[in-house]
Amino acid sequence: MTTDPGKLHSDTVAIRSGRRADGNSLSPVLFPSAVFSAETVEEARTKATSVGSDRFYSRYGNPTVAAFQDAIAELEGAEASRAFASGMGAVSAVVLGLCSSGDHIVAQRQLYAATQLLFQAVCPRFGIDVTFVDGTEPGAFADAVVPGKTTLVFAETPANPKLDVIDLDALGAVAGPVTVVDGTFAPPLIQQPLRHGVDLVLHSATKGIAGHNDATLGVVSGSSELINWLWGFAVLQGAPASPYDALNATRGIRTLPVRLERQASTALAVATALEERDDVVDVRYPGLLSHPQHDLAMKQMSNGGSLISFDLAGGIEAGCRFVESVEIAQLATSLGGPETLVTHPASTTHVNLLPDELAANGIGPGTIRLSVGLEHPEDLIADLSRALDRARS
């Protein structure tokens, strides 16, 4: 873009960004090639030794992937971004790319289960210590930092699945270690952790960013120095984003603002309707006044997002009957797409956690996670109401 993205609204940036390889094509251009030719040995040598080279070998970089990275960096207000084959590819690259044996990580307790298992099961194998804290407690991250030893502080906000919200200003003020936020539940038009002093923000771009359930990839954004370091590890890690997925994700970015606006509006209506039922308890949605951190959420998020969690008074039996009874909504474990999806975390996304770990994350036997899509709000509320009636019968 010739116009400074910092002077444009995010809606416009979503349309105009990530076009360096497109020429005069309005659609993203696909470069499916795994390798690119060189005219001379010196040219090949330059490509092989250049950080971020996108016309050498697609494990190093690819023009279609680079366009997606450019778009995300502009939306995040970052100097650079790096895309990966999945959200967990991005998480593992950050953790293993920045931490070594003898290092220490501070992570919040409220996490996506696969990230938690990475910290609990993989990090100890490499001699990396991890301390878990309640991310909603003021000062918890800073108090757990061990000077000279803590390398990374890792947060997720809003957190999966109970939508706990972390104070980004407080996290960004933690001195010493690299601070990281998984912002999957709040794409960059809703929340921009880098503007709060956080060092790195990552997403499972499979979800809201790509937004159509047809791409699997992750992305990390931050300073050029940190992203270049992670690029070096990523080349060895071997988990680059596919150009096909990157193209679909760039296409998804074009409609991201209107999708997020519609999903958030519907989510607020659905959450309000759920709160009125006596068979539903602990409805969590950042846009509701009843959310424990509503004021903080609205301070650092442009809207409440598209995710809702709630518990059914009937426990696991009611939870299972509910997710099997929906007709417009669908039982699936992803989020952020055009279809409304319901998930029973204790039996899917967090099934590998022990009972005490589920309890620590606030996940009960009747906890439901709802990803609101683009259906008409009235149709969706009616569908959920019918399923709830069946669940308690």
N, C-alpha and C positions, 0 to 999 in steps of 0.2 A: 504494500500500500504506500502511495506517495503521501497521503494525508496521515498525520500523526494519530495512531489509534487512541492515544490518551486524550485526544480532543473530541472523540466521537462517543456516542452512546453505545453501550454494549450490544444493543440490537443491531446496530449498523455494522459494528465490528464482526458480528457473527456472519453477516452476509458478505462482507468485503475481504475478510482475512483468508490466509492460506491459499493464495492463488499464484504463487511464484512459478509453478510448472504448468500453468493452464494456458498460457498464451491468450488467444482470443476466445477460448472455449468457456462458456458459462458454467458448464458442468465440470466437476473435478476430473482430472485426466489420470487414467490408470497406466502405470508403468509396471507391468507384471514380471519384468525380467529379474532373474536372480543374480545376473552378473552383467557388467557393462564393458565394452571393449575400450582399448586405449590405442592411440596412434604411435606412441613411443614408449620405451622402457622408462624414461624419466617421468612421463605423464602417469604411468602406472605406479611408479614409486611414490609420486606426490599424493596420489589418491590413497594409496595403502597406508600412508603415514599422516594423513590429514584427519583431524577430529571431525566427525560428522559427515564425512564424504558420502554423498548420496548417488554417485554414479560409478561405483567401484564394484561392490559386492553387497547384496541386500542385507546381509547380517550387519554390515557397517551402517548402511543407510540406503534410502530409496526415495526418489523424487515424490512419489505419492504419499509416502509416510511423512516425509519432510514437510509437505504442505499441511498435513493434519497437525503436526507438531507446531508449525508456525501459527496456525489458527488458535490452538490451545494457549500458546504462550501469550498471544495478544489478548485473549479473553481473560487470562489470569493476571495480566500485568507483570509477566515474568520476562526475564532476559532470554530464556531458552526452555525447551521441553524435550523429553525423550519418550517415545512410544514403545510399548512392550506387547507381547502376545496375549497378555491377560492382566487383570488387575493384580492378581497374586504374583505375576511376573514382575510388575512394578514394585510391589511391596518387598519381595525377596531381594530385588536388585538394590533397593535402598538400604535394607538391613545388612545384607552380606557384602554390599559394595562399600559401605562406610564403616563397618565394625569388624574388629579382629579379635583373636583370642585374648582374653584378659580385659576386654572392654565391658562396659555396663550400659544397659538400656533401661530407661524408665518408660513404661507403657501404661495406658489407662486400662482398667479392668473391663470396661464396657467396649467390646470389640467384636468385629466380625470373627466368627469361630475359626476360620482358616488362618487368619492373622494371629489369633491367640495361640493356635497350635504351633505355628512357626516359632513364636517366642518360647513356648513351653517345651517343645519336643526337638526342634532343630537347633536353636541357638545354644543350648547347653552342650550339644555334641561338638560345637566349635569353640567351647570355652568362653561363651558370651553370657554374662549374667543378666537377668531381667528382673526388675522390680515392678510389680503391678500396683497401681494406685487408683483410687476413686477419682476419676477426672473431673467430677462435678464439685469436689471439695476445694475451696479456695486455698491456693498455695501448695496443693498436693504434689504437683510436678516439680516445682522448684525445691521443695523440702526433701524430695527423694534423690536429687542429683548429688552424686559423689564427686567433688572437685578432682580433676585430673584423671578420672576413671570413666565417668559417664560420657558416652560418645553421642548418644541419640536419645531424644525424647519424642515418643510417638503417641499421637492422639487421633481420635476419629470423632468427627462431629458434623451433623447429628449422628449418634452412634447406632449401630445395628444390633438388635431390632427395636429397642425401647426409646430411641430418639433422645437420649441424653445429650445435652448441649454443653460444649466446653468453651470456656472464656478464651477467645483467641488473643486478646490483648495480653492477658496474663501469660499465656503460653509463649507468645512472641517475645516477652520480656525475660524469659529464662536465659541466663547468660552461660556461655560455655559450650554445651553440646549443640548439635544440629537438631533443630525442631522440625517435626514433620506432622502434617495433617492429612488423613484420609478423608477427603471431602465427597466421596461417592454419592452420599445422600443429598448433597447440595452442590449441583454443578456450578461452574464459575459465574453464571449470571445471577445466581442466588447468593453466593458467598465467595470471597476472595481472601483466603488466609494470608497470602503474601503481603497484603496491604496492612496487616496487623503485626508485621514483624516476624512472622513464621518463615523459616528458611526454605522448606519444600512443601508442595501440596501435590497429592497424587489422587488418581481416580481409577476405578474400574470403569473405563469409558464404554464398556459393553452396555452399561446401564443408561442413565439419562442423557449422556452426551451423544452417543450414537443414536439411541432412542427408538430403534425399530426392531430390536431383537434379531438383528442380522449381522452383527459384528462382535468379535471377541477381542478386546485389547485393553491395555492399561496405559496410563501416561503420568509422568512426573514432571513438575515444572519448578523452576527456581532460578538462581543465579547461573550465569554461564560457567563459572568456576565449578560449582557443584554438579551441574548437568554434564559438563565435559568429563569430570571424574567418573560419574556414573556411566557415561557412554563407554569409557574404556573397560569398565567391568562388564557392561552389557554385551560388548562384542565377544567377550570370553564366555559369558553366561549363555549366549546363544538363544535368547528368547525375543527376537525382534518382532515388531508388529507386521502382519501380512499387509501388503499393499491393497489387497482386495478389502480387508476390514478397514484399513485407514481411509479408503475412498468412501465406503459406506458411512464411516463416522464423520468425515468432512461434510458429506451430504446431510447427515443428521444435525450438524452444527447450524446449517442454514435455517432450520426451522426451530432451533432450540428456544429462542425467546418466546415464541407464541405457544409452543408446547408447554413450557414451564408455567406460563401465565394461566393457561387453561387448566392444567393439572392441579395447580395450587388452589385455584378458585373452587374446583370441584372437591378437592380434598378437604377444604374448610367446611363445605356444605355437608360432606359425608361425616366428618368428625363431629360436627354439631348434632347431626341426626343420631349418631351412635351414642352420644352422651345422654340423650333423652330416654334411652332404653334401660330398664331395670335389670336385664339379663347381661348387660355389658358393663364392665368395670375398668377403671384405670385407662381411660382413653388418652392416648398420648399423641399430640400433634402440636408442633411448635407454634402454629398460628392460633391455637386456642388459649384463652386467658387462663385456663386451668392447668396448662403445662407448667411444671415446676420451675422452668427457666424461660418462661415466655418473654419477659422483658429483655433478657440477654439475647435470646434468639432473634428478636425483632431489631435489636441493636446491630447485629452483625450479619443478618440475613435479609434479603429484599422481600422474601415471602416465606411461608411455612413449608414449602416444598410439596412433594407428592406422596410422602410416606406417612402412614398412620399405624400405630400399634394399639391393641386393646386386648383385654382378657375377658374370657367368657366365664360367667359364674359357675357353669356346669363342669368346668375342668377339662381334662383331656378328651372325655367322651364327647362333650359339646363341641370342643374345638375341632375334632376330627369330623363330626357330622356337619359342622358349618362349612369347612373347606371343601367337603364332598357334595354339598348341596347347592353351591352357587351355580348359576347358569350363564349370566353375562360375564361376570368375573370368572377367572380361570385359576386352577390350582397349578402354580409354577413358582420356582424359587428365585426368579430374577426380579428386576424392577426397572422403572423408568421408561418403559415402552408405551405404545399406544393402547395396549390391552391392560385392563385392570387385572392384577394378579393377587391371589391370596396365598399365604404360606403359613404353615404351622412350624415355627422355628425349632421346637423341641424335637421334632421328628425329621427335620430337613437341614436347614442352614446351620443349626447348632447341635446336631444329633450326636456329634463326637464328644461333647462336653459331659463331664460328670455332674450328678445332681447338685453338688455344692457349687460347681462352677456355673451352672445354669442359674441357680439362685443368686449368685453374686452379680450376674448380669441382669437380674430382674426378670428372668424368663420363667414363667410358670407353665404348668401343664396345659392351660387353656389360653396361652398367649397366641395372638394372631398378628401377623404383619401384613398390611394391605398396601400395595402399590397402585395408586390411582392413575388410570389411563385417560383416554380422550372420549369415552362414551358420554352420552348425555347424563348430567347429574341425576335427574329424576329417575331415569331407567336404572341407573346404578344403585341408588338408594333403595328403590323398590326390590331389586334383586337381592341385595344384602339383607334387607328386612325379611324377605321370604326365607332365606337361608337361616337366619337367626331364629325364626319361628320354628323351623324344622329341627334346629339343633337342640332346642329345649323341650321338644315334644317327646 
